[in-house]
C-alpha cells in the first residue's frame, strides 16, 4: 500500500512539473508574440511619420522626384476598391500633379474598363488631358495570349519546311514577344508597378509587360498616403537593374 501511495506521489509530482513547464513555455510564446507585435507597430508608426513628413515637404531628399526614370507607371487596384471612381480619379490627379504622363490602370474583373470613359472625362475636366491613360483587365491579357497562340499556330502551319521539322520545333521568348507584338498585345513595359490590394501580388497583370518592372505593394487604396507614393517613386532611383547581355 505504501508503495502505491509513493508511486502516486511521484506521478503527481511529474505531472505538476510538466504543467509548470508547459505554462512557462506558453508564457514565453506569448511574450515573443508581444515583442513581434510591438516591433510591427513600431515599424508601422515610423512609416506613417515618414510619409507625413514627406507629404509636408519636410524631408529634402524627397523633394526632387526622379521622373526621368519613369516613362510608364502601372497601377494595380483590387476590383472591390476599383468601383470607387472618386478615389481612382484622385489617385490619377496626384500622379498628374507629380508630372507622371503615362499611366496604365489594371484590375482583374474589368471594373476600371467599364468606367474608363468617366475616368478620362474626369481628367479632361481637371485640365489633365495631356496624361495618357491605358486601362487593362485580366481578360485583355488572356485574349492577347490566345491571339498570339493562334498566330504562332497559323505561322507554322503555313510553312511546310517547319512542318517537316515538327519534332525539333521550339519556341523562344523572342518568338512569343514577336507574336504578341503582331497581334497588338505587347504594349509598353512600366518601370514601376504599384499594387493597391490586400495581397502582395500583381493580380494577373500581363507578365510579358513587366519583365524589368519594380513592384511595390502599397496596401489598401482607401488608406492611400501621398507621401508613400513619393517615396515609392524616389526609391526607384536607388534600384540597379542588370538586363543581361
C-alpha positions in Angstrom: 0.0 0.0 0.0 2.8 2.4 0.9 4.4 1.6 -2.5 1.3 2.5 -4.3 1.0 5.8 -2.4 4.6 6.6 -3.1 4.2 5.9 -6.8 1.1 8.0 -6.9 3.0 10.9 -5.3 5.8 10.5 -7.9 3.3 10.6 -10.7 1.6 13.6 -9.3 5.0 15.3 -8.9 5.9 14.6 -12.5 2.5 15.9 -13.7 2.9 19.0 -11.7 6.4 19.7 -13.0 5.1 19.0 -16.6 2.3 21.5 -16.1 4.7 24.1 -14.8 7.0 23.7 -17.8 4.0 23.9 -20.2 2.8 27.1 -18.5 6.3 28.6 -18.7 6.6 27.8 -22.4 3.1 29.2 -23.0 4.1 32.4 -21.3 7.3 32.6 -23.2 5.5 32.2 -26.5 3.0 34.9 -25.6 6.0 37.2 -24.7 7.6 36.5 -28.1 4.3 37.4 -29.8 4.1 40.6 -27.8 7.6 41.6 -28.9 6.8 40.9 -32.6 3.6 42.9 -32.3 5.4 45.8 -30.7 8.0 45.7 -33.5 5.4 45.7 -36.2 3.6 48.6 -34.6 6.9 50.5 -34.3 7.8 49.9 -37.9 4.3 51.0 -39.0 4.5 54.1 -36.8 7.8 55.1 -38.3 6.4 54.6 -41.8 3.4 56.8 -41.0 5.6 59.5 -39.6 7.9 59.3 -42.7 5.0 59.6 -45.1 3.7 62.5 -43.2 7.0 64.4 -43.3 7.4 63.6 -47.0 4.0 64.8 -47.9 4.6 68.0 -45.9 7.9 68.6 -47.8 10.0 68.3 -44.6 12.5 65.8 -46.0 14.8 67.4 -48.5 15.9 64.3 -50.3 12.3 63.5 -51.4 11.6 66.9 -52.8 13.1 66.3 -56.3 11.5 63.3 -57.9 13.5 61.2 -60.5 10.7 61.3 -63.1 13.2 60.7 -65.9 13.3 57.1 -64.5 9.5 56.6 -65.1 8.2 56.7 -68.7 5.3 54.4 -67.8 3.7 53.9 -64.4 1.3 50.9 -63.8 -1.3 50.9 -61.1 -2.9 47.6 -60.0 -6.1 48.1 -58.0 -8.2 45.4 -56.2 -11.5 45.1 -58.0 -13.5 45.7 -54.8 -11.9 49.1 -54.5 -11.9 49.8 -58.2 -15.6 50.7 -58.0 -14.7 53.9 -56.2 -14.1 56.1 -59.2 -13.7 59.1 -57.0 -10.6 57.6 -55.3 -9.2 56.4 -58.6 -9.6 59.9 -60.1 -7.9 61.5 -57.1 -5.1 59.0 -57.5 -4.6 59.9 -61.2 -4.7 63.6 -60.4 -2.0 63.1 -57.7 0.3 61.4 -60.3 -0.5 64.0 -62.9 0.4 66.8 -60.5 3.7 65.0 -59.8 4.4 65.0 -63.6 3.7 61.4 -64.5 2.5 61.4 -68.1 1.8 57.8 -69.0 -0.3 55.6 -66.6 -1.6 52.0 -67.0 -4.6 51.1 -64.8 -5.4 47.5 -64.1 -7.9 45.4 -62.2 -8.8 41.7 -62.6 -12.5 41.9 -63.1 -12.6 44.8 -65.6 -14.3 47.3 -63.3 -12.0 50.1 -64.4 -12.6 49.3 -68.1 -16.3 49.8 -67.5 -15.6 53.2 -66.0 -12.8 54.2 -68.4 -14.8 56.9 -70.2 -15.8 58.6 -67.0 -12.2 58.5 -65.7 -10.9 60.1 -68.9 -13.6 62.7 -68.8 -12.6 63.5 -65.2 -9.1 64.0 -66.3 -10.2 66.3 -69.1 -12.3 68.4 -66.8 -9.3 68.7 -64.4 -7.2 70.1 -67.3 -5.1 66.9 -67.3 -5.9 65.7 -70.8 -2.2 65.5 -71.5 -2.0 62.4 -69.4 -2.0 59.2 -71.4 -4.2 56.5 -69.7 -4.4 52.8 -70.7 -6.9 50.6 -68.9 -6.5 46.9 -68.7 -8.1 43.8 -67.2 -7.3 40.1 -66.8 -9.4 39.4 -69.9 -7.2 41.6 -72.1 -4.1 39.6 -71.2 -6.0 36.3 -71.7 -7.2 37.5 -75.1 -3.7 38.7 -76.1 -2.3 35.2 -75.3 -5.0 33.5 -77.2 -4.4 35.6 -80.3 -0.6 35.1 -80.0 -1.0 31.4 -79.8 -3.3 31.4 -82.8 -0.8 33.5 -84.7 2.1 31.1 -83.9 0.0 28.1 -85.0 -1.1 29.6 -88.3 2.5 30.7 -88.9 3.9 27.2 -88.5 1.0 25.5 -90.3 1.6 27.7 -93.4 5.3 26.8 -93.5 5.8 23.4 -95.0 9.5 23.3 -94.1 8.7 23.9 -90.4 6.0 21.2 -90.5 8.6 18.7 -91.5 10.7 19.6 -88.5 7.9 19.5 -86.0 9.7 17.2 -83.7 12.5 19.7 -83.3 10.2 22.7 -83.1 10.9 25.0 -80.1 9.6 28.4 -79.2 11.9 31.1 -77.8 11.0 34.2 -75.8 11.6 36.4 -78.9 9.1 34.3 -80.9 6.4 34.8 -78.3 7.2 38.5 -78.0 7.0 38.9 -81.8 3.6 37.1 -81.8 2.3 39.4 -79.1 3.6 42.4 -80.9 2.0 41.4 -84.2 -1.4 40.9 -82.6 -1.2 44.1 -80.7 -0.9 42.6 -77.2 2.6 43.7 -76.2 2.3 47.4 -75.1 4.9 49.4 -73.2 6.6 48.0 -70.1 6.2 50.1 -67.0 9.3 50.9 -64.9 7.2 50.9 -61.7 4.1 49.0 -60.7 2.1 50.0 -57.6 -0.2 47.4 -56.1 -3.2 48.7 -54.1 -4.6 45.4 -52.8 -4.7 43.3 -49.6 -2.4 40.7 -51.2 1.2 41.1 -52.3 0.9 40.1 -55.9 0.2 41.7 -59.3 -3.3 40.1 -59.6 -2.8 38.9 -63.1 -1.2 41.9 -64.7 0.3 40.8 -68.0 3.6 39.2 -67.1 5.2 39.9 -70.5 4.8 43.6 -69.8 6.7 43.7 -66.6 9.9 41.8 -67.2 12.0 44.6 -65.7 9.4 46.3 -63.6 9.8 47.2 -60.0 6.8 46.1 -58.0 5.8 47.9 -54.8 2.9 46.9 -52.5 1.0 49.9 -51.3 -1.8 48.4 -49.2 -5.4 49.4 -49.5 -6.4 52.3 -51.7 -8.6 53.7 -49.0 -5.6 54.2 -46.8 -3.6 56.0 -49.5 -0.9 58.4 -48.3 0.7 60.8 -50.8 4.0 60.6 -49.0 4.1 56.8 -49.7 3.7 57.5 -53.5 6.5 60.0 -53.4 8.7 57.5 -51.5 8.0 54.7 -53.9 8.9 56.9 -56.9 12.0 58.2 -55.2 13.2 54.7 -54.1 13.1 53.6 -57.7 16.2 55.8 -58.4 18.2 53.7 -56.0 17.5 50.4 -57.8 20.1 48.9 -60.0 18.8 46.6 -62.8 21.0 44.2 -64.7 19.5 43.4 -68.0 22.0 40.8 -69.1 23.7 40.6 -72.4 
